[in-house]
Amino acid sequence: MSTMQIGILFGLATFIALFSGMPIAFAVGYVALAFMVIYMPPETIGLIAETLYSELDNFVLLTIPLFVLMGAAIGKSRAGGDLYSSLNRWMGRIPGGLGVANVMACSVFAAMCGSSPATCSAIGSSGIPEMRKRGYSPALASGIIAAGGTLGILIPPSLTLILYGVVTEQSIGKLFIAGVGPGLLLTAMFAIWVVIQFRREQARARLAGDNSAILDEQAFTWREKFETLPRLAPFVGIIVIIMVALYGGWATPSEVAGIGAFFSLLMVMAIYGCWRWTDMKAILGGTVRESTMVMMIIAMSFFYTYVMSYLHITQEVAAWLVGLPLGKWGFFVACNILLVVLGFFLPPVAIILMVTPIILPALKAHGIDLVWFGIVMTILMEMGLIHPPVGLNLFVINSIAPDIKLRDIIWGTLPFIVLMVLAIALLAFFPQIAMWLPENVK
């Protein structure tokens, strides 16, 4: 059989295994093992353990369990509710201010935990019921939280950017810094859309004479606003410590992960009283489960790409991609379409680890900046979290707000998907949105 035929069989076997309902790590690992047994020399089987160990023996990967610990400490305490209520008091009088407060709370929470599902769960459990009480439609309320939660994989620290950096051998620090500008851009775009859409919904309600749609106006005195600062200060303090340590060059991403995990644990123990064994068991147990799952996927994905490389599937596909008469921007658009389609079926971790090695040579051949493309790819992964059929955030929202139909949740997220596409277009025309900080912060 030719290399291309083997590659096609390899791809088909992978999709069949993934759609069988088997866990991603085992699906990918079984496919790689089967093709190793059939098409590779028998002695390579004895190298499996060494291959897995050598790939995981990477100091950068230590950031993953530490950032997961940081997110678990915050997500399994009352920290999310305090963050949400504090921001709500400062933005309560703005038309659509409650929705904007939820977007801001999602972005701040995401900047601390790096997990989209955790952000949706922590902010949405308080935010969705409050928005529903104050006149927000079910679609808009759920769409705000689902889309706001996606900021967790773009605003640093980001597990997605860590994995992309490991696969492409790019600086994790530069990728983190490059995510700041686009993260703030998307936050601003989401907030503007929330204000516009809320005012439209209120106008329609007034025309229809629907008095049940209560205006989003809740007055808080300056004293009530300043009362929230002590609750908001720990979050701001941890973010400042992380940003200064990372962007000031005082610590590596792995060290920053340790700093963030330590101060997050200290915060929930000192302020929220999460020092009992039952509290720590929930935090540490959640960290171990999520970290183990991610590391298993990483290990098997590296094994998967090793088999692809040995069989020359990666090289053959890369040569075919480079040979397509598309040009730089034609190839960029084709990659975007491919990643969006894969996002219908696969989670971000699997896409980055399985697809990036294939398109990486073509990206280099076309002269596409890998740090910049990493940010674009992350935004595309964000879209995958909120569009069906496998949009993880959709099901998280459905679990914390079961009275909202999945159909309404999907309709509520569609405008935010359009905003993400617009953000990618802006990054293509103005790459400095992402690259100015990495090029100027040493």
N, C-alpha and C positions, 0 to 999 in steps of 0.2 A: 504493500500500500504506500501511496505517496504521503509526504508529510502533511499536505493540506487535507487529504482524506482522513488521516489520523486526527488532525486538529478538529475537523467537523464532528467526528465521532466523539471526541473528547468533550466538545461543547454540548452536544446533544445529551450525552450521559450525565453531564453536570446538571443541566436543566431538569432532566427526569428525576435525578436524585433530590434536587432542591424542592421540586413540586410534589414529591412523595410525602412530604411532611416530616422528613427526617431532620434532626437538628443540623444547622448549617455546618458546624465543624465536622461532624461525622459524614455528612453527605459529600463534602469536598474531599475529606481524607479517604473515604472508600473509593471514590472515583480515581484519585491519584494512585492509590495502592493497586487497583485493578489494572490500570494501564502500565504501571511499573512491572507487574508480574507478567503481563502479556508481551510488552514491547521492549523491555529493558533487560539487560543481563541479570542473571540470578543473584550475582554477588552484590548488586546495588541494594537489595532488600536489607542486607545487614547494615547498611549505612543510614537507615531511616532514623534510628534513635539519635545518631550523631548529627544528622541534618537538622532534626527538630531542636536539639539542644544548642547547636551552634547559632541557629537563627534567633532563638529566644535569649541567648547570652548577649544581650544588648542593654547597656546601662540606660539608654534612652527609654526603653520600655518600662523602666521602674516608675516613670511618671504616671502610668495608667492606673495601677492600684492606689497610688497616693491621691490622684485627683478624684478617683471614685470614692475614696474614703472622705475626702473633703465634701463632696456632694452628698454622701450618705449622712454625714454629721448634720448638715443643714436641712436636708430633705426630711429626716426622721425626727425633727424637733418642731417647735412652734415658730421657728425663725422665719419661715415663708409667710405665715400669717402676719407677723409683726412688720415685715418688710412691705407687704401689700397695704396694710392699714396706714402705715406712715406715709407712703406715697399718695394714697387716696386723699388724705387730709390736705396735702399741699396742692392737689390738682382738682379738688372737688367742685370749684366754681366754674371751671372751664367747660363750655359745651362739649360733651363727650369726654370730659376730664376723667371720669371713672375708667373708661376704656383706655385712655392714654396712661393712666396710673397702672393699669394691668400690663400694658406693653412695657412700660418702664420697669415694673417689678420683675417681669420675665427677663428683661435684658440684664438687670443687676444680678438676679438669682442665677441666670445662665453663666454670667461672668465668673461666678464663684464655684459652680458645680460642674459645668461643662456637659450636662446631660439634658437632652430635650424631654424625655419622658418624665424625669424627676421635676423639671421646671413646670411642665404642664400639670402634674399632680399637685405640687406644692402650692402654686399660685391659683390654679383653676378651682381647687376645692373651696377656696374662699371667694375668688373673683367672680365665677360664673353665677352663683346664687345672688350675689349683690348686684351684678349688672342686670339680671333678670328682674329683680325687684324695682330697678330704677328705669325701666322702659326699654332696655336693649332687647332686640329680637333674639330668639334662640340661636339663629344662624350667626349673627354678628358676635354675640357673647362667646360662643364656642370657637368661632373663627379667630377671634383675638387671641385666645389662650393657645389654641393649636399652633397658630403661626408664630406667636411670641415665643413659644417653647422651642421652636427650631433655632432660635438665636443661640441656643446652648452649644451647638456644634460649630459656630463661627466665631463668636466673641471668646477670646482666650480666657482661661485655658480650654482647649478643645481636644478631645480624644481623636476626633477625625483628622485634625491637622497633625497630631503626633504620628499617627499611622501613615499618613501621606508623606510626612518628612522622613520616616524610617524607610519606606519603600523607594522613594526617589532620591534619598541621601541628601536632602536639603536641610538647612538649619531650622530646627524647631523654633528657636527664638525669632528668626526672621518671619517664619510663617505666623507665629502668634502676633507679632507686631503688625504684619500685613492684614490681619483680620480685624484690627481695630477700626480703621476707616470704613470699610464695607459694613461692619457690624453696626456702627453708629448711623450710617446711611440708611440701612434697612429699618433700624429702630425709628428713625425720623419719618421715613416713608409710611411705615405701619401706623404711626401716631397720627399723621396728617389724614390718612385714609379713614381712620376711626372717627375723627372729628367730622369729616365730610359725610360719611355714611350715617352717623348718629343724627346729624342735623336733618338729613334727608328722611330718615325714619320718623323723626319727630314731626316734620312738615306733613308727611303723609298721614300721620295719626291725627293731627289737628284738622286736616281737610276732611278726614273720615269721621270726625267727631268722637274719636276713641279716647275717652278720658282715663282709661286704664293705663295708658302709656305715660307714666310720670316723667316729668322733665328731669334731666340730670343736673339738678341743682341742690347742693347740700352745703350750707354755709358752716365754716369752721372759723372760730376766732383765732387771732394770732397766738394766743396762749395755748389753745388746743393744738395748733400746728407745732409750736416749739416743744410741746410735751412729747412729741414723737421722736425728737432728735436723739435722745439717749438710746432709743431702740434702733434707730437707723445708723448711729455712729459705729457700732461694731462691724456692720457690713462694709461701710465706707472704709473703715480702718484696715480691714483685711484686704480689700481690693487695692488700696493704696500701697500696702506693704508688698503685695504680689507684683504690682506694676513697677514700683520703684526698683525692687530687687531684680526683676527680669529686664526691664528696658534700660535701667541704669548700668547693666553689665555686672552687677554685684553677685549674681548667682546664675547657674545654668537652669534650664527648664526642669531638670530632675530635682535640683535643690529647691527651686521655687515650689514644686509640687509638695515637697516635704514641709516647707514653711507654711504653705496654705493649709495642708492637712492638720498640722500642729495647732495653728491659731484657730481653725474652725472647731476642732475638738475642744480647745480651751474655751472658746466662746459659748458653745452649747453646754459645757459643764458648769461654767461660772455663772452664766446669765440665765440659762434655761433649766438648770438643775439636772442635766442628763448625765449624772455621775454614777447612778445605781447600775447594778449588773444587768438588770432587764433592759435599761436604755442602751448600755454599751453593747449588749448582745445583739440588739436590733441593728445598731450602726455597723458593728464589725461583721456580723453575719451577712448583712446586705452587701457590704464591701467585698467579702470573700466570694459570694455567689456571682456578682456581676463581673468582678475581676477575672475569676476563673473562666467564666463563659467567654469573655473577650480574648483572654490569652489562649484558650483552646482554638478559637477561630483563627487567631493570628498564626499559631503554630501550624495548623492544618493548611492554611492558605499559603504559607511559605513552602510547605511540602508540595502543595499543588503546583505552585509556580516553578519549583525545582524540577518536577516531572515534565512540565511544559517546556522548560528550557532545555532539558536533556534530550527530549524528542524533537527539538528545534521547531516546535509549534510557535513559540513566542517570536523567534527570529523570522519565521516564514510570514506570519501575520503582519509583523512590523514592516517587513520589506514590501508586502502588498499594500499596506496603508500608505507608505511613503511614495509608492509608485502611482497612486491614484492621481489623476489630473485635477486636483482640487485647489491647489495653492494653500497658502497659510490660513487665510480666513475661511475658505471652504472646508478645510480639514477641521478647523476649530468648531464651525457650526455642526459638522457631521459628528464630532465627539460629543457636543452638547446634546444632540438628538439621541445618540446611543446611550448616554448616561441617564437621560430622562426616561427612556424606554426601560432600561434596566432597573430604574427606581420604582417601576410599577411592581416589580417582583422581589427585589433583593434589598436588604438593609445596607446602610452606608458602609459599615465595616467590610462586608463581603465585596461590595463593588470596588472599593479602594484597593483592597488586597489582591483581588483577582484580575481587575481590568487595567489598573495603572501600569503594571509591568509590560502589558501588551502594547499600550499606546505610548509608553515613555520614549522609545527610540524615535517614533514618528514626531513626537512633540519636540524633541531635540533637533531633529532634522529640519523641521520647519522654523526653528529659531524662536519657539514660544517660551517665554520666561516661566520656569517651573514653579516659582513662588507665586507669581500672579495666577497661573492656571490652578494652583492648589486652592486659592480662594474661590475662583469661579466654580471649581468642582465641588467645593463644600456647599456653596449656595445651591447647586443642582441637587446635592444630597439632602439639603433642607427641603427642597420641593418634594422629594420622594417621601419625606416623613408626613406630608399632609395631602398627598393625592392617592386615590385608591389604585389597586386593591390592597396594598400592603402598607398604607400610610400608618405608621405606628402611633403617631400622635392622635389620629382620628379615633383609634380604639381606646387610648388612654382617656380622652375626653368623654367618650361614650360610657366608660366605666365609672367616671366620677360624676357624670350628669346623665344617668340612664333615661331620664324623662325627655331628653332631646333626641330626636330621631337622627340616625346616622346620615340620612339624606340631607337634613338641615345643616349638620356639621360640615359635610362636604361642600354644600353651596356656600357656606360661610367662609371656607378657606380659599375658594377660587379667586377672589380678588387679590388675596395675598400672594398667590402663585403668579398672577400677572405682575405684581409689584416686584417679585424676585426676578422675573424675566427682564423687566425694565432695569433692575439693578445690574444684571449681567451685561446688558447693552451699554449702560453707562460706564461699566468697568472696561468694556472693549474700546469705547471712544476716549475714555479718560482713565488710563491705567494707573495714573498717579494717585487715584483715590485709595488704592491698595499699596502702591509701591513707594509713596513719598516717605512714610515713616521708616520702612526698612532701609531706604537709601540714605536717610539723614540721622537716624538714631544709631549710635555706635555702642 
